[in-house]
Amino acid sequence: MNRDRGEGLWVMGRVAQITVYTSNFCSTCQMVKAYLKLHGFSYVERNVSTDLEGRRQLVALGYDSTPVTLIGDRVIHGFDGPAIDAALADLKK
């Protein structure tokens, strides 16, 4: 996975960024990351327990708990497989 380099999924010649905001000891965060990995998608992980800038970004999005997943312009709070699938499908349009 390309967590630290800020790379994302290439769709139609452009990078479609996937960012997962996580925290320590978050089992739901682990589910989101495993789901993306299982389906072959890379992502940037921002662990808000240790990443102050990531925490600021999470709060700016209007959230204070994890996981929060950004896929393109979609924001998904918690683990929602169908919402993740729909957001990934939208990237391919």
Secondary structure, DSSP 8 states (H G I E B T S, - for coil): --TTTT--EEETTEEE-EEEEE-TT-HHHHHHHHHHHHTT---EEEETTT-HHHHHHHHHTT--SS-EEEETTEEEES--HHHHHHHHHHHT-
